[in-house]
Amino acid sequence: MENNIVWHQHPVTRHEREKVNGHGSAVLWLTGLSGSGKSSVAGALEQALHQRGIHTYLLDGDNVRHGLCQDLGFADRDRRENIRRVGEVAGLMMDAGLLVITAFISPYRQDREDVALRLPAGHFIEVFVDTPIAVCEQRDPKGLYKKARAGEIKQFTGVDLPYEAPLKPDVHLNGTLPIAQLVEQLILMLQSRKIIAV
């Protein structure tokens, strides 16, 4: 990075934005295999938080590839850059005082750790939606596992690419449980961390 590029500290801080919003800000990073239920849980959680008056934004894997990451493919390098960009955007949104929810496979531990390191301590909450691959394949909402098993899709996480599960996630969700139960678990966690009020 060039020496003449410096970070400008603005007069309105994240803490002041949080005060106006009436709640804390954080990045909830949902990770798990395709079909694990990440997007469903993220969407239901955002809806539940919105009903409580919490200022949120949901960043979803497919959506960011329509704009922010439309120039990226699915090669290893592109996947890593996709996560880096999403992490940067999530950080900016969190700085704006939002409770940001993301739903990305994000298969590599190092990529998730890199995102966490760029955020203030305690503001990156790793949520592992842990669903057996057999269940994910059974659900297969987009028919991707079927195509991957048939060789129509190459480099598919869980089939011919690894998924590195979190070793110590902040929240470990059983992806086979009802979505409402998982959302309640996340809301209780946010309350216990005093990010949102009880």
DRENDO-1510 file (C-alpha; in Angstrom, 1 decimal, always signed):
<recs>
REC; n; res; u; v; w
REC; 1; MET; +0.0; +0.0; +0.0 .
REC; 2; GLU; +1.3; +3.4; -0.9 .
REC; 3; ASN; +2.6; +5.6; +2.0 .
REC; 4; ASN; +0.3; +8.5; +1.1 .
REC; 5; ILE; -2.8; +6.5; +1.8 .
REC; 6; VAL; -3.9; +6.9; +5.4 .
REC; 7; TRP; -7.0; +5.9; +7.4 .
REC; 8; HIS; -9.1; +8.9; +8.3 .
REC; 9; GLN; -10.7; +8.8; +11.7 .
REC; 10; HIS; -14.2; +10.4; +11.5 .
REC; 11; PRO; -15.8; +12.4; +14.3 .
REC; 12; VAL; -18.8; +10.1; +14.6 .
REC; 13; THR; -17.7; +6.8; +16.2 .
REC; 14; ARG; -19.2; +3.3; +16.1 .
REC; 15; HIS; -20.0; +3.7; +19.8 .
REC; 16; GLU; -22.1; +6.8; +19.1 .
REC; 17; ARG; -23.9; +5.1; +16.3 .
REC; 18; GLU; -24.7; +2.1; +18.6 .
REC; 19; LYS; -26.0; +4.5; +21.1 .
REC; 20; VAL; -28.4; +6.1; +18.6 .
REC; 21; ASN; -29.5; +2.6; +17.4 .
REC; 22; GLY; -30.0; +1.4; +20.9 .
REC; 23; HIS; -28.0; -1.8; +20.5 .
REC; 24; GLY; -24.5; -3.1; +19.9 .
REC; 25; SER; -23.0; -4.0; +16.6 .
REC; 26; ALA; -21.2; -7.2; +15.5 .
REC; 27; VAL; -20.6; -9.5; +12.6 .
REC; 28; LEU; -22.3; -12.9; +12.9 .
REC; 29; TRP; -20.5; -15.1; +10.5 .
REC; 30; LEU; -22.5; -18.2; +9.6 .
REC; 31; THR; -20.3; -20.9; +8.1 .
REC; 32; GLY; -21.2; -24.5; +7.0 .
REC; 33; LEU; -21.6; -26.7; +4.0 .
REC; 34; SER; -23.9; -25.9; +1.1 .
REC; 35; GLY; -27.4; -27.0; +2.2 .
REC; 36; SER; -26.5; -26.8; +5.9 .
REC; 37; GLY; -29.2; -24.2; +6.5 .
REC; 38; LYS; -27.0; -21.1; +6.8 .
REC; 39; SER; -29.1; -18.9; +4.5 .
REC; 40; SER; -32.4; -20.1; +6.0 .
REC; 41; VAL; -31.1; -19.4; +9.6 .
REC; 42; ALA; -29.6; -16.1; +8.6 .
REC; 43; GLY; -32.9; -14.9; +7.0 .
REC; 44; ALA; -35.0; -16.0; +9.9 .
REC; 45; LEU; -32.7; -14.4; +12.4 .
REC; 46; GLU; -32.7; -11.1; +10.5 .
REC; 47; GLN; -36.4; -11.1; +10.4 .
REC; 48; ALA; -36.7; -11.9; +14.2 .
REC; 49; LEU; -34.2; -9.1; +14.9 .
REC; 50; HIS; -35.9; -6.6; +12.6 .
REC; 51; GLN; -39.2; -7.3; +14.5 .
REC; 52; ARG; -37.3; -6.3; +17.7 .
REC; 53; GLY; -36.2; -3.0; +16.2 .
REC; 54; ILE; -32.6; -4.1; +15.6 .
REC; 55; HIS; -30.7; -2.5; +12.7 .
REC; 56; THR; -29.4; -5.3; +10.6 .
REC; 57; TYR; -28.0; -6.2; +7.2 .
REC; 58; LEU; -27.7; -9.7; +5.7 .
REC; 59; LEU; -24.9; -10.5; +3.4 .
REC; 60; ASP; -25.6; -13.7; +1.5 .
REC; 61; GLY; -23.2; -15.7; -0.7 .
REC; 62; ASP; -25.2; -15.7; -3.9 .
REC; 63; ASN; -26.2; -12.0; -3.6 .
REC; 64; VAL; -22.7; -10.6; -3.4 .
REC; 65; ARG; -21.7; -12.4; -6.5 .
REC; 66; HIS; -24.2; -10.4; -8.5 .
REC; 67; GLY; -22.3; -7.2; -7.8 .
REC; 68; LEU; -19.5; -6.8; -5.3 .
REC; 69; CYS; -17.8; -10.1; -6.4 .
REC; 70; GLN; -19.2; -10.6; -9.9 .
REC; 71; ASP; -15.7; -10.6; -11.3 .
REC; 72; LEU; -14.7; -13.7; -9.2 .
REC; 73; GLY; -15.0; -17.3; -10.2 .
REC; 74; PHE; -14.7; -20.4; -7.9 .
REC; 75; ALA; -11.0; -21.1; -8.1 .
REC; 76; ASP; -9.2; -21.2; -4.7 .
REC; 77; ARG; -7.8; -17.7; -5.1 .
REC; 78; ASP; -11.2; -16.2; -6.1 .
REC; 79; ARG; -12.9; -17.9; -3.2 .
REC; 80; ARG; -10.4; -16.4; -0.7 .
REC; 81; GLU; -10.8; -12.9; -2.3 .
REC; 82; ASN; -14.6; -13.3; -2.1 .
REC; 83; ILE; -14.4; -13.8; +1.6 .
REC; 84; ARG; -11.9; -11.0; +2.1 .
REC; 85; ARG; -14.2; -8.5; +0.3 .
REC; 86; VAL; -17.2; -9.6; +2.2 .
REC; 87; GLY; -15.2; -9.3; +5.5 .
REC; 88; GLU; -14.3; -5.7; +4.6 .
REC; 89; VAL; -17.8; -4.8; +3.7 .
REC; 90; ALA; -19.2; -6.5; +6.9 .
REC; 91; GLY; -16.6; -4.5; +8.9 .
REC; 92; LEU; -17.7; -1.2; +7.4 .
REC; 93; MET; -21.4; -2.0; +8.1 .
REC; 94; MET; -20.6; -3.0; +11.6 .
REC; 95; ASP; -18.7; +0.3; +12.0 .
REC; 96; ALA; -21.9; +2.0; +10.9 .
REC; 97; GLY; -23.6; +0.4; +14.0 .
REC; 98; LEU; -25.3; -2.5; +12.3 .
REC; 99; LEU; -25.7; -6.1; +13.4 .
REC; 100; VAL; -24.4; -7.8; +10.3 .
REC; 101; ILE; -25.3; -11.4; +9.5 .
REC; 102; THR; -23.4; -13.3; +6.8 .
REC; 103; ALA; -24.1; -16.7; +5.3 .
REC; 104; PHE; -21.0; -18.0; +3.4 .
REC; 105; ILE; -19.6; -21.5; +3.1 .
REC; 106; SER; -16.2; -19.9; +3.8 .
REC; 107; PRO; -14.5; -23.3; +3.8 .
REC; 108; TYR; -11.1; -22.3; +5.1 .
REC; 109; ARG; -10.3; -21.5; +8.7 .
REC; 110; GLN; -7.5; -19.1; +7.8 .
REC; 111; ASP; -9.9; -16.9; +5.7 .
REC; 112; ARG; -12.4; -16.7; +8.6 .
REC; 113; GLU; -9.6; -15.9; +11.1 .
REC; 114; ASP; -8.3; -13.2; +8.8 .
REC; 115; VAL; -11.8; -11.5; +8.8 .
REC; 116; ALA; -11.9; -11.8; +12.6 .
REC; 117; LEU; -8.5; -10.2; +13.0 .
REC; 118; ARG; -9.6; -7.1; +11.0 .
REC; 119; LEU; -12.6; -6.4; +13.4 .
REC; 120; PRO; -12.5; -5.1; +16.9 .
REC; 121; ALA; -12.0; -7.9; +19.5 .
REC; 122; GLY; -15.2; -9.6; +20.4 .
REC; 123; HIS; -17.1; -8.3; +17.4 .
REC; 124; PHE; -16.7; -11.3; +15.1 .
REC; 125; ILE; -19.0; -14.1; +16.1 .
REC; 126; GLU; -18.3; -17.3; +14.3 .
REC; 127; VAL; -21.5; -19.5; +14.0 .
REC; 128; PHE; -21.0; -23.0; +12.8 .
REC; 129; VAL; -24.1; -24.5; +11.2 .
REC; 130; ASP; -23.1; -28.1; +11.6 .
REC; 131; THR; -25.1; -30.3; +9.4 .
REC; 132; PRO; -24.0; -33.8; +8.2 .
REC; 133; ILE; -23.2; -33.9; +4.5 .
REC; 134; ALA; -25.7; -36.7; +4.0 .
REC; 135; VAL; -28.4; -34.3; +5.2 .
REC; 136; CYS; -27.1; -31.4; +3.1 .
REC; 137; GLU; -27.2; -33.7; +0.0 .
REC; 138; GLN; -30.7; -34.8; +0.9 .
REC; 139; ARG; -31.8; -31.2; +1.0 .
REC; 140; ASP; -29.7; -30.0; -1.9 .
REC; 141; PRO; -31.9; -27.0; -2.6 .
REC; 142; LYS; -30.0; -26.0; -5.8 .
REC; 143; GLY; -29.2; -29.5; -7.0 .
REC; 144; LEU; -25.5; -28.7; -6.7 .
REC; 145; TYR; -24.4; -31.9; -4.9 .
REC; 146; LYS; -26.1; -34.0; -7.6 .
REC; 147; LYS; -24.2; -32.0; -10.3 .
REC; 148; ALA; -21.0; -32.3; -8.4 .
REC; 149; ARG; -21.3; -36.1; -8.0 .
REC; 150; ALA; -22.1; -36.3; -11.7 .
REC; 151; GLY; -18.9; -34.4; -12.5 .
REC; 152; GLU; -20.8; -31.4; -13.9 .
REC; 153; ILE; -19.4; -29.1; -11.2 .
REC; 154; LYS; -15.8; -29.2; -10.3 .
REC; 155; GLN; -14.2; -28.0; -7.1 .
REC; 156; PHE; -17.3; -28.3; -5.0 .
REC; 157; THR; -16.8; -28.0; -1.2 .
REC; 158; GLY; -17.6; -31.2; +0.6 .
REC; 159; VAL; -17.3; -33.3; -2.6 .
REC; 160; ASP; -13.9; -32.7; -4.2 .
REC; 161; LEU; -12.8; -29.7; -2.0 .
REC; 162; PRO; -12.3; -29.8; +1.8 .
REC; 163; TYR; -14.4; -27.9; +4.3 .
REC; 164; GLU; -12.4; -26.9; +7.4 .
REC; 165; ALA; -14.9; -26.8; +10.2 .
REC; 166; PRO; -14.4; -24.3; +13.0 .
REC; 167; LEU; -12.4; -25.7; +15.9 .
REC; 168; LYS; -13.8; -23.4; +18.5 .
REC; 169; PRO; -16.8; -21.6; +17.1 .
REC; 170; ASP; -18.5; -19.0; +19.2 .
REC; 171; VAL; -21.8; -20.8; +18.5 .
REC; 172; HIS; -22.2; -24.4; +17.4 .
REC; 173; LEU; -25.6; -25.0; +15.9 .
REC; 174; ASN; -27.1; -28.4; +15.1 .
REC; 175; GLY; -28.3; -27.8; +11.5 .
REC; 176; THR; -30.8; -30.6; +11.8 .
REC; 177; LEU; -32.9; -28.8; +14.4 .
REC; 178; PRO; -35.9; -26.6; +13.5 .
REC; 179; ILE; -34.8; -23.1; +12.3 .
REC; 180; ALA; -36.9; -21.4; +15.0 .
REC; 181; GLN; -34.9; -23.2; +17.6 .
REC; 182; LEU; -31.6; -22.1; +16.1 .
REC; 183; VAL; -32.7; -18.5; +15.8 .
REC; 184; GLU; -33.7; -18.5; +19.5 .
REC; 185; GLN; -30.3; -19.9; +20.4 .
REC; 186; LEU; -28.6; -17.0; +18.5 .
REC; 187; ILE; -30.9; -14.4; +20.1 .
REC; 188; LEU; -30.1; -15.7; +23.6 .
REC; 189; MET; -26.4; -15.5; +22.7 .
REC; 190; LEU; -26.7; -11.9; +21.5 .
REC; 191; GLN; -28.5; -11.1; +24.7 .
REC; 192; SER; -25.9; -12.8; +26.9 .
REC; 193; ARG; -23.2; -10.7; +25.2 .
REC; 194; LYS; -25.3; -7.6; +25.8 .
REC; 195; ILE; -25.3; -6.8; +22.1 .
REC; 196; ILE; -29.1; -6.6; +22.2 .
REC; 197; ALA; -31.4; -6.1; +25.1 .
REC; 198; VAL; -33.3; -9.0; +26.8 .
</recs>
